[in-house]
Amino acid sequence: MTIGQELLQELTLEATVTRRYLDSVPFDNFDYKPAEKSETIERLAIHVAEIIAWWTSCINNYKHDF
């Protein structure tokens, strides 16, 4: 298996897990916080969705600057 094939397999798995997580977000209660010091569930969901976009940045730019 090539590195590209391994990366594609990893991204496919990550996308599946991300979709499953986002499907479980209570969109009717965006202000919900899993813990007192946590971000809201809305912000956490956005963060999880953004992680997939980081892969594109890393691949296209050979790095990701936080």
C-alpha positions as CSV (number, residue, x, y, z in Angstrom):
1,M,0.0,0.0,0.0
2,T,1.4,3.4,-1.0
3,I,1.6,6.4,1.4
4,G,-1.2,8.0,-0.6
5,Q,-3.4,5.0,-0.2
6,E,-2.8,4.9,3.5
7,L,-3.5,8.6,3.8
8,L,-6.8,8.2,1.9
9,Q,-7.8,5.2,4.1
10,E,-7.1,7.3,7.2
11,L,-9.0,10.3,5.9
12,T,-12.0,8.1,5.0
13,L,-12.0,6.7,8.5
14,E,-11.7,10.2,10.1
15,A,-14.6,11.4,7.9
16,T,-16.8,8.6,9.0
17,V,-16.1,9.2,12.7
18,T,-16.6,13.0,12.2
19,R,-20.0,12.5,10.5
20,R,-21.1,10.1,13.3
21,Y,-20.1,12.7,15.9
22,L,-21.8,15.6,14.1
23,D,-24.9,13.5,13.6
24,S,-25.1,13.1,17.4
25,V,-24.9,16.9,18.2
26,P,-28.1,18.2,19.7
27,F,-28.7,21.0,17.2
28,D,-31.7,22.2,19.1
29,N,-29.5,23.1,22.1
30,F,-26.3,24.8,20.9
31,D,-25.7,26.3,24.3
32,Y,-25.2,22.9,25.9
33,K,-21.8,22.4,27.6
34,P,-20.5,18.9,28.3
35,A,-18.7,20.3,31.3
36,E,-18.8,23.6,33.1
37,K,-15.4,24.8,31.7
38,S,-16.1,23.4,28.2
39,E,-16.9,25.3,25.1
40,T,-20.5,25.1,23.9
41,I,-21.5,22.0,21.9
42,E,-21.9,24.3,18.8
43,R,-18.3,25.5,19.1
44,L,-17.0,22.0,19.7
45,A,-18.9,20.7,16.6
46,I,-17.4,23.4,14.5
47,H,-14.0,22.6,15.8
48,V,-14.4,18.9,14.9
49,A,-15.6,19.8,11.4
50,E,-12.7,22.1,10.9
51,I,-10.1,19.4,11.7
52,I,-10.8,17.7,8.4
53,A,-10.0,21.0,6.6
54,W,-6.6,21.0,8.2
55,W,-5.6,17.9,6.2
56,T,-6.1,19.9,3.0
57,S,-4.0,22.7,4.3
58,C,-1.2,20.3,5.3
59,I,-1.2,18.5,2.0
60,N,-1.4,21.6,-0.2
61,N,1.2,23.6,1.8
62,Y,3.3,20.7,3.3
63,K,2.6,22.2,6.7
64,H,-0.1,23.7,8.9
65,D,0.5,26.8,10.9
66,F,-1.7,27.1,13.9
